Amino acid sequence: MSRRRHGSMPKIALWMLVAVADVALLVATGGVVAMVLILATLAVVAGGVFAARQLLAQQTTSKTREAVARRRA
């Protein structure tokens, strides 16, 4: 019998529902301006993380290329 184990189903839908409820509570208590400021801050932080990961990946790739070029020379 190939049944799924209890509790193995992804719970992303539940967490998304919780996130939507949190956003609704924040808008109700703080207003739309506060919500826009929070979303802008999150976007800036996410952009910073993305840029940092891209820079680290680029540095790693360039170091690997230099090592290969030295071996060939």
N, C-alpha and C positions, 0 to 999 in steps of 0.2 A: 504494500500500500504506500502510495506516495502522497501523503498528506503533509501540509505545511505544519511546522511546529507552532504552538500558540505563542503569539507575540512576535513573530518574525516578519509581519507585514510592516512596510515602511510607514512611519508616522509623520511624514512631511506635511500631509494635509492638516493634521491636527495642529502642528506648530505654525503653519501659515494662518490658520484660523485664530490662534492665540495672538499672532503678530498683528493681524487686522484689528482685533479687539483692542490691543494695546494702542494702536494708532488712533482708533476712535476715541479712546479715553484721553489720550494726549490732546487731541483736537478739542474735545469738549472742555477740558480743564484749562488749557493754555491758549487756545485760540489758533486761528489760521496762521498768523504771523510767526508764532513760536514754532509751529509745525514746519513752515517753510524754512526757517533758520535751522532746525534740526536736520531736515532732509539735505539742505545745502552742506552742512557740516559733514554729514555721512558721505555725501558724494565726494567732497574734497579728501576725506580720509581714504575712501576706497580708491580714488585716483592716485593718491600717494603710494598706497600699497602696491597697486598695479605697476606704477612707474618704477618702484624699487625692485620689484621682481623682474621686470624687463631688463633693468640695468645689471642686476646680478647675473642673469642668464647670459647677457651679452659679454660680460667680463669673463665668465667661465668659458664661453665659446672661443673668445679671442686667446685665452691662455692655452687652450687645447690646440688651436691652430699654430701658435708659436712653438709649442713643443713638437708638433709634427714637422714643422718647417726646419727646426734644428736637427731633427733626426735625419731628414733627407739631405741636408747640406754636408 
